[in-house]
C-alpha cells in the first residue's frame, strides 16, 4: 500500500512537471490552432516567452501551407544593427508536421536589417489586428510574429492575395531567405 501510494505521488509529480514545462508559443487570447505542433517540429523557440526578457528583438514568419512543407524564417536582431536569419523547413504539410529537413542560418548586414525593419514599419505590422475571419479549407496560414523590447505581436492571415502580410512574407521568403518558389507554391 505504501509503495503504491509512493508510485502514485511520483507520477502525479512527474505529470505536473511536464505540464508546467510545456512551451507556450502564443498569448492566451490568441485563438487556439495547430501552429504549436509545427513550431515544435521546426524546433523553434517561443517568441511569446522571449518577450519576458525585454531585451530581445526578433521576428518570425511562419508559413503553413496545405500541400507543401512548413517554413519558418526567424530574424534575430543584434545590438550592432546586424541580424541573424534562421530558415527552417519541416517535412509534411499543415497539421501533420514532419521532421526538420532543412536548417540554414546566415547573417544579414546592417543595410539588409535596416531594409527589413523599414518593410515592417511600412506594413504597419504593430498596428494590424491579430486575426481576421478569413479562413478557408485548403490554403495557407501566413503568421507573422514579433517581439520588440518586451512587446509581443502576432498577425495571422489565411491565403492573403494582397496586403501587408503577403508583401512582408514574400519579402522575407524571396529577398532575405532567398528561397526559390514556383508560382503554384505561393498561396
Residue, then its C-alpha position, 0 to 999 in steps of 0.5 A: x500500500x505504501x509503495x503504491x501510494x509512493x508510485x502514485x505521488x511520483x507520477x502525479x509529480x512527474x505529470x505536473x512537471x511536464x505540464x508546467x514545462x510545456x512551451x507556450x508559443x502564443x498569448x492566451x487570447x490568441x485563438x487556439x490552432x495547430x501552429x504549436x505542433x509545427x513550431x515544435x517540429x521546426x524546433x523553434x523557440x517561443x517568441x511569446x516567452x522571449x518577450x519576458x526578457x525585454x531585451x530581445x528583438x526578433x521576428x518570425x514568419x511562419x508559413x503553413x501551407x496545405x500541400x507543401x512543407x512548413x517554413x519558418x524564417x526567424x530574424x534575430x536582431x543584434x545590438x550592432x544593427x546586424x541580424x541573424x536569419x534562421x530558415x527552417x523547413x519541416x517535412x509534411x504539410x499543415x497539421x501533420x508536421x514532419x521532421x526538420x529537413x532543412x536548417x540554414x542560418x546566415x547573417x544579414x548586414x546592417x543595410x539588409x536589417x535596416x531594409x527589413x525593419x523599414x518593410x515592417x514599419x511600412x506594413x504597419x505590422x504593430x498596428x494590424x489586428x491579430x486575426x481576421x475571419x478569413x479562413x478557408x479549407x485548403x490554403x495557407x496560414x501566413x503568421x507573422x510574429x514579433x517581439x520588440x523590447x518586451x512587446x509581443x505581436x502576432x498577425x495571422x492571415x489565411x491565403x492573403x492575395x494582397x496586403x501587408x502580410x503577403x508583401x512582408x512574407x514574400x519579402x522575407x521568403x524571396x529577398x532575405x531567405x532567398x528561397x526559390x518558389x514556383x508560382x503554384x507554391x505561393x498561396 
